[in-house]
Amino acid sequence: MVEYSTSDLSRKSGDIIVDALRGPVTITQRGKPRLVLLDIEEYHRLRRNADTRKSHTISTMPGELLEEAEKSLREYEASE
C-alpha cells in the first residue's frame, strides 16, 4: 500500500489522488497509520460486504432480544 504523511496532503495532493485511484493509500501522522484514502467504488464495495451485526451488553440489549436470549437460556438449562 502506498503511504504518505499528513504533511504530504497539501504538497502532493495530485499524486495522492492518482495513487488512491489505483489502490488504497495510507496517510500517516507522526509515523503511525491514521487514515486510508480509497476509490469510491472500493468504499462502496466494502460497505456492501460489511458485517452489520451488532453486539450488546445486557444493559443495552433491546427488550425483545433480551427476552429471546433469556428464553433460549431457560430452554438450554431445562434440556440438561
PAVOKE-832783 format. One record per residue (C-alpha): x, y, z. Coordinates in Angstrom, 3 decimals, always signed. Example, Ala and Ser with C-alpha at 12.3 -4.5 7.8 and 13.67 -1.06 7.14 Angstrom:
PAVOKE-832783
+----------+----------+----------+
|       px |       py |       pz |
+----------+----------+----------+
|  +12.300 |   -4.500 |   +7.800 |
|  +13.670 |   -1.060 |   +7.140 |
+----------+----------+----------+
//
This chain:
PAVOKE-832783
+----------+----------+----------+
|       px |       py |       pz |
+----------+----------+----------+
|   +0.000 |   +0.000 |   +0.000 |
|   +1.272 |   +3.474 |   -0.887 |
|   +1.932 |   +5.711 |   +2.100 |
|   +2.020 |   +9.489 |   +2.565 |
|   +2.303 |  +11.685 |   +5.637 |
|   -0.276 |  +14.270 |   +6.683 |
|   +2.168 |  +16.994 |   +5.654 |
|   +2.175 |  +15.498 |   +2.129 |
|   -1.574 |  +16.122 |   +1.824 |
|   -1.184 |  +19.760 |   +0.797 |
|   +2.090 |  +19.418 |   -1.112 |
|   +1.352 |  +16.233 |   -3.055 |
|   -2.430 |  +16.115 |   -3.273 |
|   -2.407 |  +15.331 |   -7.006 |
|   -0.050 |  +12.370 |   -6.560 |
|   -2.078 |  +11.109 |   -3.615 |
|   -5.315 |  +11.214 |   -5.625 |
|   -3.732 |   +9.390 |   -8.572 |
|   -2.376 |   +6.697 |   -6.237 |
|   -5.713 |   +6.380 |   -4.415 |
|   -7.469 |   +5.739 |   -7.719 |
|   -5.074 |   +2.808 |   -8.242 |
|   -5.423 |   +1.373 |   -4.737 |
|   -5.732 |   +2.290 |   -1.050 |
|   -3.338 |   +4.962 |   +0.246 |
|   -2.299 |   +5.140 |   +3.891 |
|   -1.955 |   +8.578 |   +5.453 |
|   +0.423 |   +8.620 |   +8.410 |
|   +0.786 |  +11.086 |  +11.236 |
|   +3.980 |  +11.095 |  +13.272 |
|   +4.945 |   +7.839 |  +11.571 |
|   +1.748 |   +5.984 |  +12.509 |
|   -1.023 |   +4.999 |  +10.092 |
|   -4.053 |   +7.226 |  +10.738 |
|   -6.232 |   +7.229 |   +7.617 |
|   -6.850 |   +5.273 |   +4.443 |
|   -7.865 |   +7.010 |   +1.247 |
|   -9.529 |   +4.833 |   -1.377 |
|  -11.536 |   +4.929 |   -4.562 |
|  -15.277 |   +5.472 |   -4.008 |
|  -16.170 |   +2.203 |   -5.735 |
|  -13.896 |   +0.283 |   -3.364 |
|  -15.503 |   +2.094 |   -0.428 |
|  -18.993 |   +1.129 |   -1.643 |
|  -17.865 |   -2.477 |   -2.159 |
|  -16.544 |   -2.623 |   +1.395 |
|  -19.756 |   -1.128 |   +2.772 |
|  -21.903 |   -3.626 |   +0.851 |
|  -19.892 |   -6.539 |   +2.222 |
|  -19.626 |   -5.182 |   +5.768 |
|  -20.775 |   -7.260 |   +8.709 |
|  -23.802 |   -5.369 |  +10.022 |
|  -24.308 |   -7.472 |  +13.134 |
|  -24.273 |   -5.565 |  +16.406 |
|  -23.156 |   -6.650 |  +19.826 |
|  -24.865 |   -5.640 |  +23.060 |
|  -24.403 |   -5.836 |  +26.758 |
|  -27.341 |   -6.818 |  +28.951 |
|  -27.947 |   -3.141 |  +29.763 |
|  -28.020 |   -2.007 |  +26.098 |
|  -29.776 |   -5.025 |  +24.595 |
|  -33.225 |   -4.308 |  +23.110 |
|  -36.035 |   -5.802 |  +25.203 |
|  -37.229 |   -8.356 |  +22.642 |
|  -33.685 |   -9.594 |  +22.070 |
|  -33.099 |   -9.909 |  +25.821 |
|  -36.334 |  -11.885 |  +26.190 |
|  -35.291 |  -14.195 |  +23.350 |
|  -31.874 |  -14.756 |  +24.936 |
|  -33.413 |  -15.480 |  +28.347 |
|  -35.901 |  -17.913 |  +26.784 |
|  -33.089 |  -19.736 |  +24.954 |
|  -31.074 |  -19.918 |  +28.177 |
|  -34.055 |  -21.380 |  +30.105 |
|  -34.623 |  -23.962 |  +27.335 |
|  -30.943 |  -24.901 |  +27.394 |
|  -30.943 |  -25.270 |  +31.187 |
|  -34.077 |  -27.444 |  +31.035 |
|  -32.525 |  -29.747 |  +28.442 |
|  -29.640 |  -30.761 |  +30.691 |
+----------+----------+----------+
//
